[in-house]
Amino acid sequence: MAARFFTYSCSSLHSFHSHGRSNFNLSSSFSLSRPSFILLSNRASDRLKKVSSKNSAWNAFISRAFMSSSISTEAKVSKEYGSEQIQVLEGLDPVRKRPGMYIGSTGSRGLHHLVYEILDNAIDEAQAGFASKIEVILLADNSVSITDNGRGKPLHDVVAFRKETEGISIDLALQWCSDAYSDTLLGYANSIRTVDGGTHIDGVKASLTRTLNNLGKKSKVIKEKDISLSGEHVREGLTCVISVKVPNPEFEGQTKTRLGNPEVRKVVDQAIQEYLTEYLELHPDVLDAILSKSLNALKAALAAKRARELVRQKSVLKSSSLPGKLADCSATNPEESEIFIVEGDSAGGSAKQGRDRRFQAVLPLRGKILNIERKDEAAMYKNEEIQNLILGLGLGVKGEDFRKDSLRYHKIIILTDADVDGAHIRTLLLTFFFRYQRALFDEGCIYVGVPPLYKVERGKQAYYCFDDAELKKLQSSFPANASYNIQRFKGLGEMMPSQLWETTLNPETRLLKQLKVEDVAEASVVFSSLMGARVDVRKELIQKSASVVKLDQLDI
């Protein structure tokens, strides 16, 4: 079955007019290399005549609105039907010779430009290589059918109505196609093709957008309150023809091909809204199909926007300089260099002062970074802290082949406070590294720095304990009547630079934990469960793991 089928009633064929019998069949078939027409007579005795068109003849055909046959009467029909029986009418000759062919009549069978426009669309489809066959048939009831096998599988039957209000006559037909991604709006005013649009076209666009949004929200197909389909999304795949008859038309533009009557827009808008609302409420399947296509168009537009932003952000990453907050080291060999990722400017200040500038760099973060498990790549690349991490560490672009020699530091150390917020920031960073560049774990580049929880002072001697067990062990080593002072560190910013160096930065005395992934699939499930958007999955994982949690180690 052909993809598109249109039937229009008229007194005579738009492109060919017979002075004899008018109930002959006219069909055409096109090959992709050279289109050709096949003219079929209704008389069995008439000989089939194929008129093959070269480029010049073809262009002449589609550039002229009308052709007329010189066959006189049924009794005098020639046994042969050739080019000598076809008279080409150019310019105003068609109007002078056969005015009814141009302006139509007031009856339901009045000729309209629609026949030519639909044929022209089919020809465009064939010339573009999307159609190999076009059939134009003048039926016995004087109606014309035009069929091609090009693009455009209809989502529904043609929706059409005719209405006259406030002295303005409106004829409209529309149809959405599933595999078309642009719109075709043909407008006519008093049988004149308005190629530059006008108020009648404006009325169509406004009414379709508002009506489909209202019906979509009413039917709960459009659920999000903040989502509204634009006219571009609503009209994707739409073919619409509107013809208006206006008592006093006002045409604008140099070629007078734009309707300018302001009252027409309101009349057309209201008429379409009333009819389309009633029709779609009676045909909910048609409404669902149209809204589904419109929502897909919206999703595609948003995806394209995100893709454009992603490309721009990737370009920025490749061309940007190092972040200003990065305190770099003097060493240029990545194998000898390490970087501490700390939370906040307070900890960053102490770390910058306490580090060994020869091989240690510091990158302070502002608060908690983006949870990339719940965001797309466009949002990730747009985030300033994520950009600082990518640029500062030399991580490159996600998805590209990982090269360890492109890293600026081969030892990446996460250094956060020993509290709930610090653990959350550490988890967000691990999620980022795992999703963005998992090879960092395979290469042994990810470490977690462990700052002390307690400082115990006894006389002039200071001790640092990294957990409660160490504290208890230290306390038990003191005499029963010993006097000492215990300080609980709430954050790295509380430490003096010298203390931070001694406990956390000094390679000789610090405690580091290297992180590696033994089971990638299991780790991926854990990250998705804990950091993803589904609360039920996270709740289930927590319940299953509750038995292995040591309550005395919880920071509550």
N, C-alpha and C positions, 0 to 999 in steps of 0.2 A: 504494500500500500504506500502511495506517495506520502511524503512528509507533510505537504500542504495541499489543501483543496479549497477552492473558492468558487462559488456559483453566484452569478449576478444576472438579474433579469434586465433585458434591454430590447429596444425595437429593432436594432440591427447591430451586427458585429462592429466593434470599435475600429479594428484595423482593416476589415474587409466588408464591403457593402454590396449585396447582390440586388440588382434591379429585377431579377427573376425570382426564382424560389429562394426563400430565406431560411428554409429548414434543411440546409445542407450541413454536413459535419466538416469542421476544420480542425485538424489535429497536427501536431508538430513533434518531431523527435530530434534531439540534439546529440551529437557526439562531442566529446571533449576537444577534438581537433578542429572540426568545422561544423557549426550548427546548420541545420537545414529544416525547411518546412515541408510537410506532406499535406496536400489539399485533397480532401475526399468529398466527392459528390454523392448525393443521395440517389442518383440514377445509376442503375447497374450498367447501363450502356455507355456511361461516360468513362473516358479513359483516365487512369490515375496519372497525375502530373506532379512530378517532383521538381521543386524550384530550389536549386542549391545556391546559396549566397556566398559570394566572396566578401572580403572585408569592406569594400566600398559599398556594395549593395546592402550588406548587413547594417552598416552604420546609417545608410540612407533610410533603411526600414525603421530602425528604432528612434531616429530623430524626427520622423514625421508622425503626426498624430493619426492621420486617417488615410485610407486608400479606398477606392471605389471601383466596383466591377461594372462593365458596360453591357452585361447580359440584359436583354430587354424584357422578354416575356417568357413564361413557362413553355409556350408553344414553340418559341424560336430558339430554345436552348441549343447551343452548338454541341456537336458530338465531342469536340475537343475543347478543353479549357486550358488556355495558355496565357503567356504574359501579355499578349495583345488584348486580352479581355480585362486587364487590370489597369486602371487609370490612377496615376499618382497625383495627389492634390497637396500643394504646398502653401505655406503662408496663410492668407485669409481665404483662399479658394474653397477649403472645406466648409467654412462658415457661409460663404455666398451660395455654394452649390447645394449643400445639404445642411442647413442651419440646425435641423433637429438632431444631427449627429453630435453637435457641439454643445448646445445649450440644454438639450434634453427636453422632456415634457413634464407636465404636472402629474401625470399618471404614475402608477407603481412600476411601469416598465420603461420609464424614461432612461435614455442612455446616460451613463455617468462615466467620468474619467477613471473610475475604479478599475474597469476592465484593462485599460492600458497600463495603469500603475502596477496591478498585480502581474501582468505579463512582463512588464519591465523588471520587476523584482525577480521573477523567475529567470529571465535572461541574465541578470547580474549574477544569480546563483550559478548558472551554467558557465558563464565566462570566468567566474572565480574558481571553477574546477570542483564545485560541490554538488553539481547536478549533471546527470547525463541524459535526462529525458524530460521534456516538457510537452504536455498535451493541452491544446486549446480546442474546445468543442462547442459549437453552436447547436444547442439542443432544439428539439421540435417545438418546444413551447417558447422559443425565442430567448431563452436564457443562455448564458455563456458559462462554461466551466473551465477553469485553468488549474492544471495539476502539474507539480514537478516532484522529483524524487530527491530534492536537496535537503538541506538542514531544516530543522524546526519540527520536532515531534510534538504535536499539540498536547497540552496538559488537560484540555477539556474542549467541549464543543464551542463553536463561535457564540459569543454573547452579543446580541444585537437588539436595538430598540429604536423606535421612531416616536418623537413627541413634538408637539407644537405648544409653545407657551409664550405669552407676552408678544405675540406676533412673530416669534422666531421659531423656525422649523429646525429640528435636530434629527439627524440620522447618524447612528453610531454602531459600529461593530468592532469587537476586540477579542483577542485570543492570546494566551500565553503558551509558549513552546518550551519544552523541558531542556532542549540542548541548544538554545539560542542565548547569547549573552549580551545582546544589545537590543535596543528598542527601535521600532519603526512606527512613526506617527505620521499619517497622511491627513492633511487638512484641506477642506474645500469650503469656499464661501460663494454662494450663488453659482455653483458649478464651475468656479474658477479655482484652479489648484493654487493654494497659498504655500508656496515652497519655503517662504521665510516665517511660517507659523502665524501667530497672531493671538488674539484674545480667546478664540475658541480652543486652541491648543493649550493655552495657559489654564483654561478652565478644566480641561481633561486632566492635566498633570496634578493640579491642586486637589481635585476631587478624588482621584485614585489614591493619592498618598494619604489623605485624611481618612477616607472611608476604610481602607484596608488596615490602617493602624487602629482605628476604632473597633473594627470587627475582630481584629487579632487579639486585642486586649479583652474584649467582651467575651470571646470564646476561650480565653486563657491560653491560646497558642503562643502569644507574646506574654511571657510571665514576668519578666523583669520590668519594674516600673520605670527605670531610667533608660530602657532601650526603646528607640523609636526608629522605624524604618524610614529612610530618606526616599525621595522620589526616584533617585537613581536605582536603589535596590528594588523598589516596588515595580519599576518598569522594565527590569531586566527580562528579556525574552518576550516582550509584549509587541504584538502587531495590532495597531489600532487605526481605524479609518473613521473620520468624522466629517460630515457634510452639514453645513448650516445654510439656511435661507434667511437673509436679513433684509427687511424692507428698505433701509437706507444704508447700504454698506459703505464703510470708509476704509479705503486701502492705503497703506503707507509704504514708504520706501521708494527708491528710484524706479523699480520695476513694478510697483504696485502689487506685490505678491505677499503682503502681510495684512491681515485683517486688524483694524484698529478700533472697532466699536467696543467701548468699555462695558456696555450692558450685556454683551454676549458672554463674557466670562462668567458672570454671576448666574445667568440662565443655564449655561452648559454645566457649570459646577453643581448646581442644585439638582438638575435633571439626572445627572450621572449618579450622584449620591443616593437619591431616592430609588432609582431603578436597581443599581448595583447592590445596595443594602438588602432590598427585598429578594433579589435573585440569589445572592450568596447565602442568605439565611435559609432559603428553601433548598439550597444545594451546598450543604456543608462540606461535601467531599471536594467540590471545586475550590471553596475557600481554603481548605487545608492544603491543597496542592499549590495554590498561588502563594500562600503565606510561607509554605515550606521552601519554595524556590526563592522568595524574597529574603528569608532568613539565611539561606545558604549564600545568597549574594552578599549579605551583610557580613557573614563570617569570613567569606573570601576576601572582602575588602579590608576587614580588620587584620586578617592574616597577611595580606599584601603590605599593609601599613607597618605591621611588626617586622616583616622581612626587610622593608626599606630602612627602618630604624636600625635593625640589626646590622645591615651592611654599613650604614653610616657609623655606628658605634665601633664596629670592627676596624673601620678605616681610621677612626680616631685613635684606637689603641695602638695601631701600627705606626702612627705618626706623632704621638704625643711624647712629651718628655716625662722624666721621673716625677712622682708626686712630691710636693713641697715639704710634706711632713716627714719624709724619709731622711733619716740621719745615716748616710752611707758610710762604709768603711773604706780605708785606703787601699786594701788589698784588691787586686784585679783578678786573681785566680779563684773561680767559684769553688773549687775543691777546698780551699783554705778559708773560705768566708762562711759566715753564718748570720742569720737575721732573726731578731726577736720581734714577734708580733704581740704588742701589749695593748691593753684597754685603757683608753683615755690619755689626756695630756699629762695628768699628774704622775701616773706610772711611767709614761714616756719620758718625762723630764728626769726622773730618778735613774731610769735605765740609760739614758743618753749620757748622763754625768758619770755613772758608775761603770760603763762598758770599757772594753779595750778597743779603741778606735782603729787599731791596725786591722782587725779581722772581724769585728762585731758591728752589725748595723741594727738600727731600731726603727720600726714602723708602728707608730701609735694609731689606733683605730678610734673613731668617734662613736661610742655606744655600741649597740649590737648590729651586726651586719645583716644584710638581707638573707632571708631563708629561701634559697634558690630552689628548694624542693617544691615550693608552691608558686614559683614564678616562671615565666617563659624567658627565653634568652634575651629578648629585646629589653625587658625590664631589668634583667641581670646586668647587661652591659651599660645600661643607663645609670645604675647606682654608683655613686661617687666612691664609696668605700671599696666596692668590688673592683672598680677601675684602678684604685690605688694598689690593691693587692696584685692584680694582673700585671700592671706596669712595674711595680716595685720588685716583684719576684721574677719577672720575665717569663710568665706562664704561657704567653702566646694566645692564640685563638682556640676556643673549644672546638674539638673535632679534628683539628689538624694533627699530624703526626708529632708525637712527643719527642723532643730532643733534649737530653739532659744537659748537653753542653750549651744550650741556649739559656739555661737558668743562671741567674745572677748570684745565687747562693745555693750550695748543695746541702746545707743544713738549715731547715726552716723550723724554728722553735716557737710554739704557741705558749705564751706566758701570760696567764690570767690570774685573777684573785682566787683564793681558795674558799669561795663561797658559792651560793646558788647561781648568782648572776655570772660569776666567772665560769662556772661549769656550762651555763647556757651559751655563753659566747664561744667557749671552746667547742661545743657541739655544733654550733652554726659554722664555725671555721672548718671543722672536719667534714661537715656535709658539703661545703663548697669545694674543698680539695678533692673529695671522693667523686663528686659529680662532674667537676670541671676538668680535672687532670688526675685520674686515678693512678696513673703511672708513677706519681710522686711517692705513693706508698710502696709500689713494687721496687723502686730504686732506693728505698730507705731514706728519703729526704725529710720525712715529717717526724717531728719530735714534740713532746710536751714537757715544758719546764715545770718543776715542782718546787714552789716557794715554801718556806717553813710556815707552820701554823703558830708556833709559839717561840718566844724568846725567854729564856730563864737566866736571870742574873743572880749570882751568888758571890758576893764580894766584888772583886774586880774581874771575875770570870763570867763569860757569857756563853750560853749553850743555845742551840737552835734545834727544835723538834719538829718533824714533818707530819706527825700524826699523834693521836692520843696515846697510842701504845708506847711510842718513844718517850712521851712526856712521863708516863707512869714509870717506865723503866729508869728514867733519869731521877725521878723523885725517890724511887726506892734505893738508889745508890747513895743518897745523902744520909747523913746521920739523922737520927730521929728528932733531935733538937735543932737541926740546921735552919738557918734563916735565908730565904731566897725570895726573889720577886718573879712572877710569871706575867708575861705580856702576850696577849692574843692579837695577832696581826689581822686586821680587817681588810687590808688591801696593800698592794705593792707600793702605793703612793705614800704609805706611812713609814716606809723604810728609808733610811739615809742611803745615799749613793754607795757609800762604803759598805753598808750592811748588805745591800742588794748584790754588790759584786761578790762579797764573801759567801753568801748563801745560795745565789741563783745564777750568777753570770760567770763566775770563775770556773773554768774547765776542770780544775784540780779538786774542787770541793762541792760543786753543784750536783743536783740529782736530775737526770734527764731520762725520759722514757721514749724509746723509739717505737713508732707505730707501724705495723705491717698488717696486711689483710691476708688471712689464711683462706677464707672461703668468700669469694667475691659475691656469689649469689645470695648467701645468707646475710652478708653485710648490706647488700642492696635492699633486701627485704626489711632489715632493721631500720635503715635510714628512711625508707618510704613509710614505714609504720609510725615511727616516732616523729618525723618531721613533715609528713604529708598532711593533707587536708582532712582525711577521714578520721573522725573522732572515735568511731566504733572500733576501727582496727587498732588504734593506739590504746584504747581502753582494754581491749582483749590482750594485747601484748603485755601491758602493765600487770594485769591480773595473773597471767601465766608466770610472770617473772617475780611476783611478789614474795614467793617463798625463799628466794635466794638473796633478797635484800637484807642487809644488816642494819637494823633500825638504829643501833647506836652510832652508825656512821652518817646518818642523815643529818643535814644541816637544817633542823627545824626548831 
